[in-house]
Amino acid sequence: MSHHDPNQEHSHPAESHPNPSGQPPRQSGILAKFFKFDRYHTTIRIELLAGFTTFMTMAYILVVNPGILSDAIFLQASGDLFNELVIATALSAAIATLVMGLWANYPLALAPGMGLNAFFTYSVVLGLGIDWRIALSAILIEGLIFIALTLSNVRHLIVKAIPDCLKRATAAGIGLFIAYIALSGAGIIAADAVTKTKLGDLSQPSTLIAIAGILITSAFVARRLTGALLWGILATAALAWILGVSPLPQGIIGIPELPVDLVGSAIAGLGRINQVNSWDFLAVLFVFLFVDLFDTVGTLTGVGMQAGYINEQGELPRANQALMADAVGTTVGAVLGTSTVTTYIESASGIAEGGRTGFTAVVVAVLFIGSIFFIPLLSGIPAFATTPALVIVGVLMAGNLRGIHWDDPAESIPSFLTILMMPLTYSIAEGLAIGLITYPLIKGFQGKGNEVAIAVWVLAGIFVVRFIVMAMNSGG
């Protein structure tokens, strides 16, 4: 999950501030010098605690990401590559987070992004029928493009062009989409021939346990328990095991198997791109680029404000290094076999514990690597046990709605349509497209078309052409 709350207060020292009195004593040693503990008023103990806290709050991705991707990435049947997907998730998160810690020196953790994995699975592979290897190729190309855009500083220019309201609407829409998928998967809502959707069968044990899990996880979140989402997943799974609804895990610790069926699939898929509709592939590539770009920028901005990194000019020092961690993570993640890697807002939990340097990120990376030895436990967790975490992720991502100016039709209408159409069309791409088309049009209706960046008009035109082509193909 990678969204941000711009209204968070921050009272932490900016990186240029001198060390005030009452801060930790001066630190010595290689680690202290490399990560500049004194400058950021921190200690190894504080950074260790912060790293563990951040890992605990985002460790749910080790279960949720493989669970979602298993619906798309498999050989014979859904779930047969779950163990390999856990390793791909953990290693891609570890590598990207190490780059963030060692190069950018920020206490930020990265992992395959929520929403982006849902788009990969349900819109690209299952929706468009694109083979998962080719879809991974799109992620690989996206990562390479991001590396080039970061080196050329183009990402900064693109960010300035896109309306802020659509960035927020995208995050909120993805949150709603994730929650919708989770509730459907747990049987809490079901399809209906007359009303389209309805309340599910509440006599099903798994559905009842998922509902109980939502209440338990909500209680953990309300009590601000560290790692609430992870504990919610484990509590829901434990309830299912105790009541005999799901079989117990076959073990807790195991020697991991190498992801031989996943590694390199993205490279192999490059040779098969010509097998899919070029318009579909380009649209998919654009959505991956767009969503990941603004997820990451939004998270860096929000967490950077909370930690006091944003300077007087409103800029994040070493922004390109931080963006490069995301680009490298996405590229490596695709080769390993997972969807787009992005910066996680859960990093804010470690910052709240005092984490200020890249050593916090290094701790998180080490914990991700260690997690691959617990695959037997992870694979025994039933899919519906992740429903509570996904619903709460949706709640948190909906927090972006508060930053939209709802009294301005040029913001409210495109934002609402973006949010609404994502779950209803079962496609993040369609929601984004409709938002980008309606925003400049309504601005034009207001007589404010000159306020819209040329890049937005271009993007709107591209999406209009895409819808026309889709209509022609359907008619033919």
C-alpha positions in Angstrom: 0.0 0.0 0.0 1.5 3.2 -1.0 -0.5 6.3 -0.4 0.0 9.3 1.8 -1.8 11.7 4.1 -0.7 15.2 3.4 -2.3 16.5 6.5 0.0 14.7 8.9 1.7 16.9 11.4 5.5 16.8 11.5 7.6 18.2 14.3 10.8 16.3 13.6 14.0 18.2 12.8 14.7 18.8 9.2 17.9 17.4 7.9 19.7 20.7 7.9 18.9 21.5 11.5 21.8 21.4 14.0 21.7 18.9 16.8 19.7 20.5 19.6 20.3 19.9 23.3 18.6 16.9 24.9 19.2 14.7 21.8 21.1 11.4 21.9 24.8 11.6 22.7 27.2 11.6 19.8 27.6 8.2 18.1 30.8 6.7 17.0 31.6 3.7 14.7 31.3 2.9 11.0 27.5 2.6 11.0 27.0 5.9 12.8 29.3 7.7 10.4 28.0 6.1 7.2 24.3 6.7 8.1 25.0 10.1 9.8 23.3 9.2 13.1 24.4 12.4 14.7 22.9 14.6 12.0 19.6 12.8 12.4 19.7 12.6 16.2 19.3 8.8 16.4 21.1 5.7 17.7 21.5 2.1 16.6 18.9 1.0 19.1 16.3 3.5 17.9 17.0 2.5 14.2 16.7 -1.2 15.1 13.3 -0.7 16.8 12.1 1.5 13.9 13.1 -1.2 11.3 11.4 -3.9 13.2 8.3 -1.8 13.6 8.1 -1.0 9.9 8.6 -4.6 8.9 5.8 -5.7 11.3 3.4 -3.2 9.8 4.0 -4.3 6.2 4.9 -8.0 6.6 1.3 -8.8 5.5 2.5 -8.2 1.9 4.4 -11.6 2.2 1.0 -13.3 2.3 -1.3 -10.9 0.4 0.9 -10.3 -2.6 1.5 -14.0 -3.4 -2.2 -14.6 -2.7 -3.3 -12.1 -5.3 -0.7 -12.9 -7.9 -1.5 -16.7 -7.5 -4.7 -16.0 -9.3 -2.8 -15.0 -12.4 0.7 -16.6 -12.0 0.6 -20.4 -12.0 1.6 -23.4 -14.1 -1.3 -25.9 -13.7 -3.6 -24.4 -11.0 -3.9 -21.2 -9.0 -1.6 -21.4 -6.0 1.0 -23.8 -7.3 3.6 -21.1 -7.5 2.7 -19.5 -4.1 6.0 -20.5 -2.4 8.0 -19.1 -5.3 5.9 -15.9 -5.2 6.7 -15.5 -1.5 10.4 -15.6 -2.2 10.0 -13.2 -5.2 8.1 -10.8 -3.0 10.6 -11.0 -0.1 13.7 -10.7 -2.3 12.4 -7.8 -4.4 11.4 -5.9 -1.3 14.7 -6.6 0.3 16.8 -5.4 -2.7 14.8 -2.2 -3.3 14.8 -1.4 0.4 18.6 -1.9 0.6 19.0 0.5 -2.3 16.8 3.0 -0.5 18.8 2.6 2.8 22.3 2.5 1.4 22.1 5.0 -1.4 19.3 7.4 -0.5 19.8 7.1 3.3 16.1 7.2 4.0 14.2 5.0 6.5 11.7 4.0 3.8 10.8 0.4 2.9 9.6 -0.8 -0.5 7.7 -3.9 -1.6 5.4 -5.0 -4.5 2.6 -2.4 -4.4 -1.0 -3.1 -3.3 -3.4 -2.1 -6.1 -0.7 -2.6 -8.7 -0.7 -6.4 -8.0 -4.5 -6.3 -8.3 -4.3 -4.5 -11.6 -1.7 -7.0 -12.8 -3.9 -10.0 -11.8 -7.5 -9.0 -12.4 -7.2 -6.3 -15.2 -4.2 -7.4 -17.2 -3.9 -11.2 -17.0 -7.5 -12.2 -16.2 -9.3 -9.2 -17.8 -7.3 -8.7 -21.0 -6.1 -12.4 -21.3 -2.5 -11.4 -21.5 -0.1 -14.2 -20.5 1.5 -13.6 -17.1 5.0 -13.8 -18.6 4.2 -11.1 -21.0 2.6 -9.0 -18.2 5.9 -9.4 -16.3 7.7 -8.1 -19.4 5.6 -5.0 -19.2 6.8 -4.6 -15.6 10.4 -5.1 -16.7 10.0 -2.5 -19.4 8.4 -0.1 -16.9 11.3 -0.5 -14.5 13.8 0.3 -17.3 11.8 3.3 -18.4 11.7 4.5 -14.8 15.5 4.2 -14.5 15.9 6.3 -17.6 13.2 8.9 -16.5 14.9 9.2 -13.1 18.3 9.7 -14.6 16.9 12.4 -16.9 14.8 14.1 -14.2 11.7 13.6 -16.3 9.8 12.0 -13.5 9.8 15.4 -11.7 8.4 17.2 -14.7 5.6 14.6 -15.2 4.6 14.9 -11.6 4.1 18.6 -11.9 1.8 18.2 -14.9 -0.8 15.7 -13.5 -3.6 17.3 -11.4 -3.2 16.6 -7.7 -6.9 15.6 -7.3 -6.5 12.8 -9.8 -3.4 11.5 -7.9 -5.6 11.4 -4.8 -8.5 9.9 -6.6 -6.3 7.2 -8.0 -5.1 6.1 -4.6 -8.6 6.1 -3.2 -10.0 4.3 -6.2 -7.4 1.6 -5.9 -8.3 1.3 -2.2 -12.0 0.8 -3.0 -11.0 -1.7 -5.7 -8.9 -3.7 -3.3 -11.6 -3.9 -0.7 -14.2 -4.9 -3.3 -12.0 -7.8 -4.5 -11.3 -8.8 -0.9 -15.0 -8.8 0.1 -15.9 -10.8 -3.1 -13.2 -13.4 -2.5 -14.4 -14.0 1.1 -18.0 -14.4 0.0 -19.2 -11.3 2.0 -20.6 -9.9 -1.2 -21.8 -12.1 -4.2 -23.0 -11.7 -7.7 -26.7 -11.5 -8.5 -28.5 -11.7 -11.8 -31.0 -9.0 -10.9 -29.2 -6.6 -8.6 -25.7 -7.3 -9.9 -24.3 -7.7 -6.4 -25.8 -8.7 -3.1 -24.8 -9.7 0.5 -23.2 -13.1 0.4 -24.2 -16.3 2.1 -23.6 -15.7 5.8 -24.0 -19.4 6.6 -20.6 -20.1 5.1 -18.0 -20.7 7.9 -15.2 -19.0 5.9 -17.4 -15.9 5.3 -18.2 -15.6 9.0 -14.6 -16.0 10.0 -13.6 -13.3 7.4 -16.2 -10.9 9.0 -14.9 -11.8 12.5 -11.4 -11.1 11.2 -12.4 -7.6 10.0 -13.7 -6.8 13.5 -10.6 -8.2 15.1 -8.3 -6.3 12.8 -10.3 -3.1 13.2 -9.9 -3.5 17.0 -6.1 -3.9 16.6 -6.0 -0.8 14.3 -8.2 1.2 16.7 -5.9 0.3 19.6 -2.9 1.3 17.4 -1.3 -2.1 17.9 2.1 -2.2 16.1 1.7 -4.6 13.1 -2.1 -4.5 13.3 -2.6 -5.8 9.8 -0.2 -8.7 10.2 -1.7 -9.7 13.5 -5.2 -9.4 12.0 -4.2 -11.9 9.2 -2.7 -14.3 11.8 -5.7 -14.0 14.1 -8.1 -14.7 11.3 -6.0 -17.7 10.1 -5.8 -19.0 13.7 -9.5 -18.8 14.1 -9.9 -20.8 10.8 -7.4 -23.4 12.0 -9.0 -23.8 15.5 -12.5 -24.2 14.1 -11.3 -26.7 11.4 -12.4 -24.5 8.5 -8.9 -24.6 7.0 -6.1 -27.2 7.5 -3.2 -26.4 9.8 0.1 -25.4 8.1 2.4 -28.4 7.4 5.2 -26.6 9.3 6.5 -23.3 10.4 10.1 -23.2 9.2 11.4 -24.6 6.0 14.3 -24.4 3.6 13.1 -22.2 0.7 13.1 -23.5 -2.8 14.5 -21.3 -5.5 11.9 -19.6 -7.7 13.0 -21.5 -10.8 9.7 -21.2 -12.6 9.5 -17.4 -12.0 13.0 -16.1 -12.4 13.6 -14.9 -16.0 10.0 -15.3 -17.1 9.8 -11.5 -17.7 12.8 -11.8 -20.1 11.3 -14.8 -21.9 8.0 -12.9 -22.2 9.7 -10.1 -24.2 9.9 -12.4 -27.2 6.1 -13.0 -27.0 4.9 -9.4 -26.9 3.9 -9.5 -30.5 1.3 -12.2 -29.5 -0.9 -9.5 -27.8 -2.8 -6.5 -29.0 -0.3 -3.6 -29.2 -2.9 -1.1 -27.9 -3.7 -3.2 -24.9 0.0 -3.7 -24.1 0.8 0.0 -24.4 -2.2 0.9 -22.3 -1.2 -1.6 -19.6 2.4 -0.3 -19.7 1.1 3.3 -19.3 -1.1 2.4 -16.3 1.8 0.6 -14.6 4.0 3.7 -15.2 1.4 6.2 -14.1 0.2 4.5 -10.9 3.6 3.5 -9.7 5.0 7.0 -10.5 2.4 8.8 -8.4 2.1 6.2 -5.7 5.8 6.5 -5.0 5.9 10.3 -5.3 2.9 10.6 -3.0 4.4 8.4 -0.4 7.8 10.1 -0.5 6.1 13.5 -0.1 3.8 12.4 2.8 6.4 10.4 4.8 9.1 13.1 4.0 6.8 15.7 5.5 6.2 13.6 8.6 9.9 13.0 9.2 10.9 16.6 8.5 12.9 16.0 5.3 11.0 18.5 3.1 13.0 21.7 2.8 11.9 25.3 2.6 11.4 25.0 -1.2 9.1 22.1 -0.7 11.6 19.7 -2.1 12.8 16.3 -0.9 16.6 16.1 -0.8 18.1 13.1 -2.6 14.7 12.6 -4.3 16.3 11.0 -7.4 18.1 8.5 -5.3 14.9 7.6 -3.6 13.1 7.3 -6.9 15.9 5.2 -8.3 15.4 2.7 -5.4 11.8 2.3 -6.7 12.9 1.9 -10.3 15.6 -0.7 -9.5 13.2 -2.6 -7.3 10.6 -2.7 -10.0 13.1 -3.9 -12.6 14.6 -6.6 -10.3 11.2 -7.6 -9.1 10.0 -8.3 -12.6 13.0 -10.5 -13.3 12.3 -12.4 -10.0 8.6 -12.7 -11.0 6.5 -10.2 -9.1 4.5 -7.0 -9.9 5.6 -3.4 -9.5 7.7 -2.5 -6.4 6.9 0.8 -4.7 7.5 2.8 -1.5 5.3 1.9 1.4 3.4 4.4 3.6 3.9 1.9 6.4 7.4 3.3 6.6 5.8 6.1 8.6 5.3 3.7 11.5 9.1 3.2 11.8 9.6 7.0 11.6 7.1 7.4 14.4 9.4 5.1 16.5 12.3 7.5 15.8 13.8 6.0 12.6 15.6 8.7 10.6 18.3 7.1 8.5 18.8 4.4 5.9 19.9 1.9 8.6 16.2 1.5 9.5 15.6 0.4 5.8 18.6 -2.0 6.0 17.0 -3.6 9.1 13.7 -4.1 7.2 15.6 -5.6 4.2 17.3 -8.1 6.4 14.0 -9.1 8.0 12.5 -9.6 4.6 15.3 -12.0 3.6 14.8 -13.9 6.8 11.1 -14.3 6.2 11.7 -16.7 3.2 12.5 -19.4 5.8 8.9 -19.3 7.1 7.1 -20.2 3.8 5.4 -23.4 5.3 3.6 -21.1 7.8 2.8 -18.5 5.2 1.4 -21.0 2.6 -0.9 -22.5 5.2 -2.7 -19.2 5.7 -6.1 -19.3 3.9 -6.8 -16.7 1.3 -9.9 -15.3 3.1 -7.6 -14.5 6.1 -6.1 -11.6 4.1 -9.6 -10.0 3.6 -9.4 -8.0 6.8 -6.0 -6.5 5.9 -7.2 -5.6 2.4 -10.3 -3.9 3.7 -8.2 -1.8 6.2 -5.7 -1.0 3.4 -8.7 0.3 1.4 -9.8 2.4 4.4 -6.3 3.9 4.7 -6.1 4.7 1.0 -9.5 6.4 1.1 -7.8 9.0 3.3 -6.6 10.6 0.2 -10.2 11.9 -0.4 -9.8 14.6 2.1 -7.4 16.5 -0.1 -9.8 16.8 -3.0 -11.7 20.1 -3.4 -15.2 18.7 -3.5 -16.8 22.1 -4.0 -15.0 22.5 -7.4 -16.7 20.5 -10.2 -13.5 20.4 -12.2 -12.0 18.4 -9.3 -15.0 16.6 -7.8 -16.5 15.1 -11.0 -13.4 13.7 -12.5 -12.2 12.4 -9.1 -15.5 10.8 -8.3 -15.7 9.1 -11.7 -12.1 7.8 -11.4 -12.9 6.4 -7.9 -16.3 4.9 -9.0 -15.3 3.4 -12.3 -12.3 1.4 -10.9 -14.3 -1.2 -9.0 -17.3 -1.1 -11.3 -15.3 -1.7 -14.5 -13.0 -4.0 -12.5 -10.1 -2.0 -14.0 -7.8 0.7 -12.6 -7.0 1.6 -16.2 -10.5 2.6 -17.2 -11.0 4.6 -14.0 -7.8 6.5 -14.7 -8.7 7.1 -18.3 -12.1 8.5 -17.5 -10.6 10.9 -14.9 -7.9 12.1 -17.3 -10.5 12.7 -20.1 -13.1 14.5 -18.0 -10.7 16.7 -16.0 -9.5 18.9 -18.9 -13.0 19.0 -20.4 -14.7 20.3 -17.3 -11.9 22.8 -16.8 -12.6 23.9 -20.3 -16.3 24.2 -19.6 -15.4 26.5 -16.7 -13.3 28.6 -19.1 -10.1 27.5 -17.4 -8.7 25.3 -20.1 -5.5 27.3 -20.1 -4.9 26.0 -16.5 -4.6 22.4 -17.7 -1.1 21.3 -18.6 -0.5 20.4 -22.2 0.6 16.9 -21.1 -2.8 16.3 -19.6 -4.6 17.3 -22.8 -2.2 14.9 -24.7 -3.0 12.1 -22.2 -6.7 12.7 -22.5 -6.5 12.6 -26.3 -4.6 9.3 -26.1 -7.3 7.7 -24.0 -10.1 9.1 -26.2 -8.4 7.4 -29.2 -8.1 4.2 -27.2 -11.8 4.1 -26.3 -12.7 4.8 -30.0 -10.5 1.9 -31.1 -12.0 -0.3 -28.4 -15.5 0.6 -29.6 -14.6 -0.1 -33.3 -13.1 -3.5 -32.4 -16.2 -4.4 -30.4 -18.5 -3.3 -33.2 -16.5 -5.3 -35.7 
